[in-house]
Amino acid sequence: MDEVKGLVFNIQKFAVHDGPGIRTTVFLKGCPLHCWWCHNPESIKGRKELVLFDNKCIGCGECFKVCPNKAHEVLPDGKRVYHKEICVLCGKCTDICYAEALVMEGKEMTVEEVMVELRKDIPFYENSNGGITLSGGEPLFQHEFTLAILKQCKSEGLHTALDTSGQVPWRVYERVLPYVDLVLYDLKHIDSVTHRKYTGASNELILDNLVKISEYGVPIEIRVPIIPGINDAKKDIVGAAMFLNTLKNIILVDLLPYHRLGEAKYSRLGEKYKLEGLQPPSKEHINEIAEWIRSYGLEVHVGG
């Protein structure tokens, strides 16, 4: 078990939106999709990334002293600059930055190191019928690591949930599903062309995998992000509901209204946010969408 290592960017305790009960959610780096609205852009690349929080920097200058490549600089006008292109991600600056203005997104961990964190919350799992959830990014981007964690969790009697985008070869699902108690499955858009435009990939594999998982028998919660002007039109929502109505083992459709909480992360990562200025959908519209889906006999929950 210790030989298998993965790249983790967060372990969230007391999670209550990633499956039943109180859970611990392990977020893994790497994703095959590039959704315009992703609120965890630090999860997309399957490698470590250094993030600078300008508002936390106290100007002590310690990072300048330890950086071997001089990737940190202060310009004549006083502006603090991080030269991402020459950074070797050694982590020396993050180790010395006690103000936490420099943070390394992504930590290499063994399965046992992850399990040590998960076991700390076993009393909460037992009292709430909770468990662990593997998320990302796409946890199956690191499928050997994910499989090893799932196997160990099941051997210790822990309830397991897998939060997945569906953009993964079926052979990978065949390996992990025997160790999964609940699948949280993303359905971003029912139209393949539109799906490709806003995520970077068509949805054929995603829909095909969903059909196969529904036949496999594991309970599935569908997660639908509601993005104004992209996937919230009635024809798109109804199309998705009609498709889901043909499947087995769909226990819930969870609507996730668009929010702007992750917008600031893009600039810190040196990335452009493509939906700048987009406002969240109204509660009235979300409730309307929920009724459209319920009319096809599906149970709906509005998250956020």
N, C-alpha and C positions, 0 to 999 in steps of 0.2 A: 504493500500500500504506500509506503514512504517513497518508493521509486517514482511514482506518478506525481508530477507537479503541474500546477496551473497558475494562471495569472488572474488574480482577484483584485477588483478595484473597490469593493465595499462589502462589509458584512453588516446588515441592518438588523438590529435586535427589535423585538416587540412589534414586528410587522403585522398589521391586521387587514391588509388589502391584497395579500398574495396567497389566498387560500383560506381554509377554515381555521378558526381559533387564532391563538397567538403563535407567531412563526418567527423564524430567523431566515432572512433572505440573503443568499450568497450571490453577489453580482460578479459575473465573469467578463473579462475583456474579449472583444472580437465580435463582429456581426457582419453577415453577408449583405445586409440591406443598409441603405443610407437614407432613411426617412427624413423628409424636410423638417418635420416637427419633433424629431427625437429630443427628449428632455434629458437624456443621458449621453451626450455626444462623446464624453470621455470613454464610453464603452465600445465605440465603433471599431477603432483600430486595435488589432490584436497584439499590441506591444505597449510598453510603458510610455507615459507621456508626462512631461513636467508642466505644471500649471502655476502661473504667477498671479497672485491676488494683490493687485496694486494697492488696494485700500488697507491692506494689513502691513505693508512694508513700512518699517520704522527707520529705514536708511542707515542701519548700523554698518553696512559694508562688509560683513563677514563672508557673504557668499562670493564677493569679488575676490577675496583672498584665497578661497579654497578651490575655485573653478579652474580645472586644468586647461581649458580651452578659451578662457576669457569670454564665455557666452553671456555674461551679465555686464551691463554697461550703463553708465549715467551720461546722458548727452549734455552738451554745454548749456542747454536751456533747463537742465534739471530733470528731464524726463527719464524715467527708469525703463530700460530696454532689456528684453531677453532675446538673444539670438538663437532661435530654435534650430536653425540650419547647421550650427556648429556644435551643438550640445551633444555629448556622448551618453547622457542619462546615467552618469555614474552615481548620482544621488548624494554627493558630498555637500552640495548647497542645501538640500532639504534636511539633511542630518543636523546642520549647524543653525538652521533658521528657526529659532525658538519662538518667533512671532507667527509662525505657520503661514508666512506669505508665499512660500514655495512649497508645493505639495506634489509628490510623485503619485500619479494615478496609475495604479497597477503594482501589485506586490506578488512575487512568486511564493507560492505556498505548497506544502505537501498536503495530501489528503488528511493525514493525521493532524496537522496544524489546523485545518479547517474543522475537523471533528472536535478538537479541543474546545473551540468556540461554540460549536453547536451543542455539545453536551452540557454546557453551563446553563442552558435554558430548558433542560428537560422537565423540571417541575412546572414550568409555564405551559409546555406542550401537554403535559398530562392533565393539568387542571382545566384546560380550555379546548381539548381535542385538536390541538395545533400540531405543528411540525416544522419541517424545513422546506424552503422553496429555492430552487436554482433558477437564476435569472441572468440578465445581461444588459446590453448586448444580447447575443444568442449563446446560451450555455453550451449548445451542441457544436459551436465553433471549436470548442475544446472538448470534443466528445469523449476522449479517453479519460480525462480528468473528471468530467461530469459522471461518466459511468462508474468510475471508482468510488466517488462520493455516494452515489445512489446505492451501490451495492453495500457499502459499509453502513449507511443509514438503515437500510432494510434489515441487515444482520443484527442491528441494535434495536429494532422494533420502532423506528421513527417513521411517522407519516411523511411522505414525499410528494412534492408538487414540482412540475417542470413548466416554466414559463418560456414558450418557444414561438418563434416567428414563422415556422413551417418551411423556411428556405434551407432545407437540409436533405441530403439523400435519404431515401426510405430505409436503406440498410442500416443507417445510424439509429433511426427510431426502433427498428426491430431489436437492436441490442439493448436499448435503455428502457423500453416500455415495460418489461417484466419487473422493473424495480420502481415504477412510478405509480402512485396512488391517484393522482389527479393531474390532468394536463390543462394548463392555462394557454390558450391558443389565440394568437393574434390574427384578426381578419381586418385588414386595413382598407381594401377596396375590392369590390367584386368584378370590376372591369379591368382586364389585363393591361390594356394600353395605358390607362390612367395610373394603374398600379406601378408600371414601369417608370412613368414620368416622375412620380413623387417618391419612389423608393429605390430606383435603380435596377429593379428586376421585375419580370412579369409574374403573374400569380398562379400559373398553371401547376407548378410543383407544389405550391402551398395548398391549393384546393385539393389536389390529388392526395397529398399526405393526410389532409384532414379527413377525407373520405375513408382512407385506410385505417386511421386511428379510431374513427367512429366504429368501424367494423371490428377492431381489435377488442373493444369492450371497456376500456378505461374511461371513467367519467371525464367530461370535457367542459370547461368554462371558456366560452368565446369572449375575447376582449376586442372591443371595437373602439378605436380612438375616433372621436367626432371632431373633424377638422373643417371649420366653416369654408365653404366654397370649393372644397376638394372631395369630400365623401359624404356630405350631409343632405344631398338632394334626395327627394322621395324615391326616385327611380333606382338610385344606387342602394338605398337602405332596404327597399322592398326586394330588390334583386338578391341582396345578401340574405334576407329573411327567408325568401323562397328556397334558396339553396340550403340553408341550415335546416329548414323544415323537412328536408329529405333524408337527413342523417340520423343516426342512432347515438344515444348516450350524450346528447347535448343537454347538460343540466341547467345551464344559465348563460345568458348573454349579458355581459358587463359593459356598459357604455362608459367610456372615459373621455369626458369633455376636454377639449384642447385648453391648455393653460400656458402661460408665458414664463413659468418659474425657471425653465432651463435656458432661457434666451441669453443670459449673461455669460453662461459657460462657453459659448462659442468664441467670443472675443478673447477670453482667457486662453483658449486653445489655439488662437490665431486663425479661426475659421469664420466664414461669413454665414450669418443666419438668414436663410432664404425666406422666412415668413415674417420678417420684421414688420411690426405694426398690426399684424393680424390680431383681432380681438376674440376672446373666448365666446362660444355660443351662449345664447340666453337660456335660462332655465326652462322657459316656455317651449323653445325649440327642442331642447333635449327631451322634455316630456312628450312632445309630439312624436319625436323619433321613437321613443320607447313604445308608444301606442301603436305605431306602424308595425313594429316588430312583434308585439304581443298579439296582434291580429292574426298572426301565423302560428299561434299556439306555443310560443316560446316564452319562457320566464325571463324577465329583464330586471337588471339592477343598474342603477345609476351610481357610478363611482366618482372618483375625482381626487 
